[in-house]
Amino acid sequence: MPERSYTQNHYEVLGLPSNPSTSKDLTDQDIRHAYRRALLLHHPDKSRPSPASPSTSKYTIDAITLAYKTLTDPSARSEHDLSLITSSSATRVPVQPSHPGLETVDLGDMGYDEKEQMWYRGCRCGKDGAYVITEEELELNAEYGETITPCQGCSLWLRVTFAVAEDG
């Protein structure tokens, strides 16, 4: 099974709050100011390296520019926000994405790998095991009874619904 790829948090690159409820209130002007601040902070000619640390810059100018372009484009920002939500188990929340190709299935319709303790399903793009759901994700989303996950081979998404059995 493929591991999920890390999605760079563009809010973090620009030094902005990345909490989904806070970040949606950011204006274009807030993003522009953060972009300029990040450029100054991380620019190789502006940041002062020390002998112990030759490079004090955490992000490249390209990464900062990509973050700015992504966050100022409403469509790209929406996709980025969704990818952050689905890639970070700490911020999992129910989402109603407006992605083309979103398919909904029941957890029982997915295969289960006992060794890895995860559910998997192939995608219509042809990739086997493209969608992966872990026990941890199910536990984090138990109160919602659903979770979403991106395909590891294309841009499609899968909403997985499940019932929670109460102990006792």
Accessible surface in RSA format (square Angstrom, percent):
REM  Atomic radii and reference values for relative SASA: ProtOr
REM  Chains: A
REM  Algorithm: Lee & Richards
REM  Probe-radius: 1.40
REM  Slices: 20
REM RES _ NUM      All-atoms   Total-Side   Main-Chain    Non-polar    All polar
REM                ABS   REL    ABS   REL    ABS   REL    ABS   REL    ABS   REL
RES MET A   1   107.51  55.7  36.07  23.9  71.43 170.1  41.21  35.0  66.30  87.8
RES PRO A   2    52.80  38.5  34.65  31.6  18.15  66.0  45.77  37.8   7.03  43.7
RES GLU A   3   160.57  92.2 137.78 104.2  22.79  54.3  56.28 108.9 104.29  85.2
RES ARG A   4    71.86  30.2  47.56  24.2  24.30  57.9  41.41  56.6  30.45  18.5
RES SER A   5    88.03  74.4  72.85  97.2  15.18  35.0  50.35 107.2  37.68  52.8
RES TYR A   6   177.49  82.9 143.58  81.7  33.91  88.2 127.76  96.0  49.74  61.3
RES THR A   7    37.60  26.7  30.18  30.6   7.42  17.7  19.86  26.7  17.73  26.8
RES GLN A   8    65.17  36.4  59.15  43.2   6.02  14.3  20.89  44.5  44.28  33.6
RES ASN A   9    23.22  16.0  22.45  21.7   0.77   1.9   5.94  14.3  17.29  16.7
RES HIS A  10    17.22   9.4  17.22  12.0   0.00   0.0   3.09   3.2  14.13  16.4
RES TYR A  11     1.45   0.7   1.45   0.8   0.00   0.0   1.44   1.1   0.00   0.0
RES GLU A  12    88.51  50.8  77.33  58.5  11.18  26.6  29.27  56.6  59.24  48.4
RES VAL A  13     3.27   2.2   0.24   0.2   3.03   7.3   0.24   0.2   3.03   8.2
RES LEU A  14     4.16   2.3   0.00   0.0   4.16  10.4   0.75   0.5   3.41   9.2
RES GLY A  15    61.85  76.3   0.00   N/A  61.85  76.3  35.62  97.7  26.24  58.8
RES LEU A  16    20.13  11.2  10.05   7.2  10.08  25.3  11.47   8.1   8.65  23.3
RES PRO A  17    63.56  46.3  51.46  46.9  12.11  44.0  62.78  51.8   0.78   4.8
RES SER A  18    46.77  39.5  30.99  41.4  15.78  36.4   1.61   3.4  45.16  63.3
RES ASN A  19    81.21  56.0  72.59  70.1   8.62  20.8  24.12  58.1  57.09  55.2
RES PRO A  20    50.16  36.6  40.53  36.9   9.63  35.0  45.15  37.3   5.01  31.1
RES SER A  21    67.04  56.7  58.41  78.0   8.63  19.9  45.11  96.1  21.93  30.7
RES THR A  22    58.96  41.9  55.11  55.9   3.84   9.2  39.30  52.8  19.65  29.7
RES SER A  23     2.38   2.0   2.38   3.2   0.00   0.0   0.00   0.0   2.38   3.3
RES LYS A  24   149.28  72.8 122.63  75.2  26.65  63.5  73.05  65.8  76.23  81.2
RES ASP A  25   107.55  75.3  85.25  84.8  22.30  52.7  35.00  82.4  72.55  72.4
RES LEU A  26    27.32  15.2  17.60  12.6   9.72  24.4  17.88  12.6   9.44  25.4
RES THR A  27    73.67  52.4  67.09  68.0   6.58  15.7  70.75  95.0   2.92   4.4
RES ASP A  28    83.80  58.7  78.20  77.8   5.60  13.2  22.30  52.5  61.50  61.3
RES GLN A  29   100.90  56.4  99.14  72.5   1.76   4.2  15.82  33.7  85.07  64.5
RES ASP A  30    57.29  40.1  53.49  53.2   3.80   9.0   9.88  23.2  47.41  47.3
RES ILE A  31     0.00   0.0   0.00   0.0   0.00   0.0   0.00   0.0   0.00   0.0
RES ARG A  32    86.45  36.3  86.45  44.1   0.00   0.0  17.78  24.3  68.67  41.6
RES HIS A  33    83.52  45.6  80.34  55.8   3.18   8.1  60.33  62.2  23.19  27.0
RES ALA A  34     0.00   0.0   0.00   0.0   0.00   0.0   0.00   0.0   0.00   0.0
RES TYR A  35    42.10  19.7  42.10  24.0   0.00   0.0  19.33  14.5  22.77  28.1
RES ARG A  36   130.83  54.9 129.38  66.0   1.45   3.5  45.99  62.9  84.83  51.4
RES ARG A  37   137.09  57.6 132.68  67.6   4.41  10.5  74.08 101.2  63.01  38.2
RES ALA A  38     6.01   5.5   2.60   4.0   3.42   7.8   5.61   7.9   0.40   1.1
RES LEU A  39    40.90  22.8  40.63  29.1   0.27   0.7  40.80  28.7   0.10   0.3
RES LEU A  40   109.33  60.9 104.65  74.9   4.68  11.8 105.19  73.9   4.14  11.1
RES LEU A  41   121.40  67.6 110.13  78.8  11.27  28.3 116.73  82.0   4.67  12.6
RES HIS A  42    17.86   9.8  15.80  11.0   2.05   5.3   9.55   9.8   8.30   9.7
RES HIS A  43    60.49  33.1  60.49  42.0   0.00   0.0  31.15  32.1  29.34  34.1
RES PRO A  44    94.68  69.0  72.94  66.5  21.74  79.0  78.15  64.5  16.53 102.7
RES ASP A  45   110.72  77.6  89.69  89.3  21.03  49.7  26.87  63.2  83.85  83.6
RES LYS A  46   122.57  59.8 103.86  63.7  18.71  44.5  48.90  44.0  73.67  78.5
RES SER A  47    19.38  16.4   9.43  12.6   9.95  22.9  12.46  26.5   6.92   9.7
RES ARG A  48   194.52  81.7 177.47  90.5  17.05  40.6  73.32 100.2 121.21  73.5
RES PRO A  49    77.79  56.7  55.39  50.5  22.40  81.4  55.40  45.7  22.40 139.2
RES SER A  50    48.71  41.2  42.60  56.9   6.10  14.1  39.61  84.3   9.10  12.8
RES PRO A  51   144.20 105.1 106.22  96.8  37.98 138.0 119.81  98.9  24.38 151.5
RES ALA A  52   100.88  92.8  61.59  95.0  39.29  89.4  72.94 102.7  27.94  74.0
RES SER A  53    45.99  38.9  43.81  58.5   2.18   5.0  30.45  64.8  15.53  21.8
RES PRO A  54   111.10  81.0  95.55  87.1  15.55  56.5  99.71  82.3  11.39  70.8
RES SER A  55    78.54  66.4  57.99  77.4  20.55  47.4  45.23  96.3  33.31  46.7
RES THR A  56    69.66  49.5  38.28  38.8  31.38  74.8  42.21  56.7  27.44  41.5
RES SER A  57    35.85  30.3  16.02  21.4  19.84  45.7  15.07  32.1  20.78  29.1
RES LYS A  58   150.37  73.4 118.12  72.5  32.25  76.8  83.40  75.1  66.97  71.3
RES TYR A  59    24.54  11.5  19.38  11.0   5.17  13.4  23.02  17.3   1.53   1.9
RES THR A  60    90.98  64.7  83.44  84.6   7.53  18.0  84.42 113.4   6.55   9.9
RES ILE A  61    56.26  32.0  53.76  40.1   2.50   6.0  53.76  38.7   2.50   6.8
RES ASP A  62   116.33  81.5 110.09 109.6   6.24  14.8  31.73  74.7  84.61  84.4
RES ALA A  63    18.54  17.0  12.64  19.5   5.90  13.4  17.67  24.9   0.86   2.3
RES ILE A  64     0.00   0.0   0.00   0.0   0.00   0.0   0.00   0.0   0.00   0.0
RES THR A  65    36.26  25.8  36.26  36.8   0.00   0.0  29.68  39.9   6.58   9.9
RES LEU A  66    99.91  55.6  97.33  69.6   2.58   6.5  99.26  69.7   0.65   1.7
RES ALA A  67     0.00   0.0   0.00   0.0   0.00   0.0   0.00   0.0   0.00   0.0
RES TYR A  68    50.54  23.6  50.54  28.8   0.00   0.0  26.78  20.1  23.75  29.3
RES LYS A  69   130.89  63.9 124.81  76.6   6.08  14.5  74.53  67.1  56.36  60.0
RES THR A  70    16.93  12.0  15.09  15.3   1.83   4.4   8.93  12.0   7.99  12.1
RES LEU A  71     1.77   1.0   0.00   0.0   1.77   4.4   0.00   0.0   1.77   4.8
RES THR A  72    42.41  30.2  25.29  25.6  17.12  40.8  15.22  20.4  27.19  41.1
RES ASP A  73    65.57  45.9  61.67  61.4   3.89   9.2  19.96  47.0  45.61  45.5
RES PRO A  74   110.92  80.8  99.20  90.4  11.72  42.6 105.49  87.1   5.43  33.8
RES SER A  75    73.13  61.8  62.56  83.5  10.57  24.4  43.23  92.1  29.90  41.9
RES ALA A  76    33.43  30.7  25.17  38.8   8.26  18.8  31.21  44.0   2.21   5.9
RES ARG A  77    32.55  13.7  32.55  16.6   0.00   0.0  12.99  17.8  19.56  11.9
RES SER A  78    64.93  54.9  56.44  75.3   8.49  19.6  29.23  62.3  35.70  50.0
RES GLU A  79    96.13  55.2  93.78  70.9   2.36   5.6  19.41  37.5  76.73  62.6
RES HIS A  80    11.70   6.4   6.76   4.7   4.94  12.6   7.32   7.5   4.39   5.1
RES ASP A  81    36.67  25.7  35.52  35.3   1.15   2.7  18.16  42.7  18.51  18.5
RES LEU A  82     8.78   4.9   7.32   5.2   1.45   3.7   8.33   5.9   0.44   1.2
RES SER A  83    25.97  21.9  25.47  34.0   0.50   1.1  23.87  50.8   2.10   2.9
RES LEU A  84    24.04  13.4  23.98  17.2   0.06   0.1  23.98  16.8   0.06   0.2
RES ILE A  85    17.05   9.7  17.00  12.7   0.05   0.1  17.05  12.3   0.00   0.0
RES THR A  86     3.03   2.2   1.40   1.4   1.63   3.9   0.47   0.6   2.55   3.9
RES SER A  87    50.35  42.5  19.78  26.4  30.58  70.4  15.81  33.7  34.54  48.4
RES SER A  88    38.92  32.9  33.04  44.1   5.88  13.6  26.47  56.4  12.45  17.4
RES SER A  89    42.53  35.9  35.32  47.1   7.21  16.6  11.30  24.1  31.23  43.8
RES ALA A  90    97.36  89.5  56.16  86.7  41.19  93.7  67.02  94.4  30.34  80.4
RES THR A  91    55.24  39.3  48.96  49.6   6.28  15.0  52.34  70.3   2.90   4.4
RES ARG A  92    21.22   8.9   6.48   3.3  14.74  35.1   0.17   0.2  21.05  12.8
RES VAL A  93    61.32  40.3  55.11  49.9   6.21  15.0  55.11  47.9   6.21  16.8
RES PRO A  94    59.46  43.3  38.77  35.3  20.69  75.2  42.98  35.5  16.48 102.4
RES VAL A  95    27.57  18.1  22.68  20.5   4.89  11.8  26.07  22.7   1.50   4.1
RES GLN A  96   140.47  78.5 114.00  83.3  26.47  63.0  63.17 134.5  77.30  58.6
RES PRO A  97    21.51  15.7   0.16   0.1  21.35  77.6   8.03   6.6  13.48  83.8
RES SER A  98   111.92  94.6  76.47 102.1  35.45  81.7  57.42 122.3  54.50  76.4
RES HIS A  99    31.47  17.2  21.06  14.6  10.40  26.6   8.14   8.4  23.33  27.1
RES PRO A 100   116.13  84.6  99.90  91.1  16.24  59.0 112.31  92.7   3.82  23.8
RES GLY A 101    24.52  30.2   0.00   N/A  24.52  30.2  10.48  28.8  14.04  31.4
RES LEU A 102    46.96  26.2  17.75  12.7  29.22  73.4  17.75  12.5  29.22  78.6
RES GLU A 103    66.13  38.0  61.39  46.4   4.75  11.3  28.54  55.2  37.60  30.7
RES THR A 104    76.46  54.4  49.84  50.5  26.63  63.5  37.70  50.6  38.76  58.6
RES VAL A 105    13.83   9.1   7.62   6.9   6.22  15.0  13.83  12.0   0.00   0.0
RES ASP A 106    71.37  50.0  68.20  67.9   3.17   7.5  23.78  56.0  47.59  47.5
RES LEU A 107    23.98  13.4  23.87  17.1   0.11   0.3  23.87  16.8   0.11   0.3
RES GLY A 108    65.68  81.0   0.00   N/A  65.68  81.0  36.05  98.9  29.63  66.4
RES ASP A 109    97.10  68.0  69.45  69.1  27.65  65.4  18.45  43.4  78.65  78.4
RES MET A 110    15.41   8.0   0.00   0.0  15.41  36.7   1.87   1.6  13.54  17.9
RES GLY A 111    28.64  35.3   0.00   N/A  28.64  35.3  21.67  59.5   6.97  15.6
RES TYR A 112    84.88  39.6  57.79  32.9  27.09  70.5  46.94  35.3  37.94  46.8
RES ASP A 113    37.37  26.2  32.09  31.9   5.28  12.5  10.06  23.7  27.31  27.2
RES GLU A 114   139.37  80.0 124.29  94.0  15.08  35.9  38.20  73.9 101.16  82.6
RES LYS A 115   184.65  90.1 147.87  90.7  36.78  87.6 102.96  92.7  81.69  87.0
RES GLU A 116    89.02  51.1  70.90  53.6  18.12  43.2  15.37  29.7  73.65  60.1
RES GLN A 117   105.72  59.1 102.98  75.3   2.74   6.5  12.18  25.9  93.54  70.9
RES MET A 118    28.32  14.7  28.32  18.7   0.00   0.0  28.26  24.0   0.06   0.1
RES TRP A 119    41.47  16.6  41.47  20.1   0.00   0.0  29.00  15.5  12.47  20.2
RES TYR A 120    72.22  33.7  71.80  40.9   0.42   1.1  32.33  24.3  39.89  49.2
RES ARG A 121    69.34  29.1  64.41  32.8   4.93  11.7  17.40  23.8  51.94  31.5
RES GLY A 122    34.75  42.9   0.00   N/A  34.75  42.9  16.14  44.3  18.61  41.7
RES CYS A 123    13.54  10.2   0.52   0.6  13.02  30.6   3.49   8.8  10.05  10.8
RES ARG A 124   168.93  70.9 123.98  63.2  44.95 107.0  71.41  97.6  97.51  59.1
RES CYS A 125    62.95  47.6  21.01  23.4  41.95  98.6  28.14  71.3  34.81  37.5
RES GLY A 126    60.84  75.0   0.00   N/A  60.84  75.0  36.83 101.1  24.02  53.8
RES LYS A 127    77.39  37.8  68.20  41.8   9.19  21.9  28.93  26.0  48.46  51.6
RES ASP A 128   128.87  90.3 113.28 112.8  15.58  36.9  36.59  86.1  92.28  92.0
RES GLY A 129     7.48   9.2   0.00   N/A   7.48   9.2   3.82  10.5   3.66   8.2
RES ALA A 130     0.00   0.0   0.00   0.0   0.00   0.0   0.00   0.0   0.00   0.0
RES TYR A 131     6.11   2.9   6.11   3.5   0.00   0.0   2.48   1.9   3.63   4.5
RES VAL A 132     8.47   5.6   8.33   7.5   0.14   0.3   8.33   7.2   0.14   0.4
RES ILE A 133     0.00   0.0   0.00   0.0   0.00   0.0   0.00   0.0   0.00   0.0
RES THR A 134    39.95  28.4  39.95  40.5   0.00   0.0  37.76  50.7   2.19   3.3
RES GLU A 135    62.04  35.6  61.42  46.5   0.61   1.5  24.33  47.1  37.70  30.8
RES GLU A 136   100.21  57.5  96.30  72.9   3.91   9.3  32.51  62.9  67.70  55.3
RES GLU A 137    10.66   6.1  10.66   8.1   0.00   0.0   8.26  16.0   2.41   2.0
RES LEU A 138    17.12   9.5  16.05  11.5   1.07   2.7  16.29  11.4   0.83   2.2
RES GLU A 139   126.74  72.8 106.63  80.7  20.11  47.9  44.52  86.1  82.22  67.1
RES LEU A 140    76.49  42.6  60.29  43.1  16.20  40.7  63.24  44.4  13.26  35.7
RES ASN A 141     2.28   1.6   2.28   2.2   0.00   0.0   0.00   0.0   2.28   2.2
RES ALA A 142    35.36  32.5  28.14  43.4   7.22  16.4  28.35  39.9   7.01  18.6
RES GLU A 143   147.47  84.7 102.98  77.9  44.49 105.9  42.75  82.7 104.72  85.5
RES TYR A 144    86.29  40.3  56.49  32.1  29.80  77.5  36.72  27.6  49.57  61.1
RES GLY A 145    18.51  22.8   0.00   N/A  18.51  22.8  12.93  35.5   5.58  12.5
RES GLU A 146    30.99  17.8  30.54  23.1   0.45   1.1   6.23  12.0  24.76  20.2
RES THR A 147     6.05   4.3   0.01   0.0   6.04  14.4   6.04   8.1   0.01   0.0
RES ILE A 148     5.57   3.2   4.47   3.3   1.09   2.6   4.47   3.2   1.09   3.0
RES THR A 149     0.03   0.0   0.03   0.0   0.00   0.0   0.00   0.0   0.03   0.0
RES PRO A 150    32.71  23.8  32.71  29.8   0.00   0.0  32.71  27.0   0.00   0.0
RES CYS A 151     8.55   6.5   0.00   0.0   8.55  20.1   0.00   0.0   8.55   9.2
RES GLN A 152    46.17  25.8  14.53  10.6  31.64  75.3   7.06  15.0  39.11  29.7
RES GLY A 153    45.94  56.7   0.00   N/A  45.94  56.7  14.52  39.9  31.42  70.4
RES CYS A 154    49.54  37.5  22.03  24.6  27.50  64.6  35.83  90.8  13.70  14.8
RES SER A 155    92.80  78.4  77.38 103.3  15.42  35.5  53.59 114.1  39.22  54.9
RES LEU A 156    30.07  16.7  29.90  21.4   0.17   0.4  29.90  21.0   0.17   0.5
RES TRP A 157    18.32   7.4  18.28   8.8   0.04   0.1  12.44   6.6   5.89   9.6
RES LEU A 158     0.02   0.0   0.02   0.0   0.00   0.0   0.02   0.0   0.00   0.0
RES ARG A 159    32.64  13.7  32.64  16.6   0.00   0.0   6.82   9.3  25.82  15.6
RES VAL A 160     0.00   0.0   0.00   0.0   0.00   0.0   0.00   0.0   0.00   0.0
RES THR A 161    44.74  31.8  44.74  45.4   0.00   0.0  33.55  45.1  11.19  16.9
RES PHE A 162    23.41  11.7   9.94   6.2  13.47  35.1  14.53   8.8   8.88  25.4
RES ALA A 163   102.00  93.8  67.51 104.2  34.49  78.4  74.82 105.4  27.18  72.0
RES VAL A 164    70.99  46.7  43.57  39.4  27.42  66.1  46.79  40.7  24.19  65.6
RES ALA A 165    94.55  86.9  65.68 101.4  28.87  65.7  74.37 104.7  20.17  53.4
RES GLU A 166   157.88  90.6 127.76  96.7  30.11  71.7  60.18 116.4  97.70  79.8
RES ASP A 167   148.94 104.3 115.68 115.1  33.26  78.7  39.74  93.5 109.20 108.9
RES GLY A 168   127.69 157.5   0.00   N/A 127.69 157.5  66.26 181.8  61.43 137.6
END  Absolute sums over single chains surface
CHAIN  1 A    10200.9       7925.1       2275.8       5466.6       4734.3
END  Absolute sums over all chains
TOTAL         10200.9       7925.1       2275.8       5466.6       4734.3
